[in-house]
Amino acid sequence: MIYKVLYQKDKVVNPRRETTQTLYLEADNLVSARTLVEDNTPYNIELIQELAGNSLQYEKEHADFKLTTFDSKK
């Protein structure tokens, strides 16, 4: 499954909508997606959303859609 992760780059600074960033990743489930991001980044996760069907198609056509991969050696 493909997940859209909304995050802030810094856990110390208060989150602001204007600084929210997005990454896309493939994981087996929502828990795995959260674990991947938490284990491999210092990001403050705001929301993780599963993308499928029309939502996934829309993101591929209208966003800067690129799947993020993490080094499995960490």
Secondary structure, DSSP 4 states (H G I P E B T S, - for coil): -EEEEEEES-SSSPP-GGG-EEEEEE-SSHHHHHHHHHHH---EEEEEEEE-HHHHHHHHHHS---B----TT-
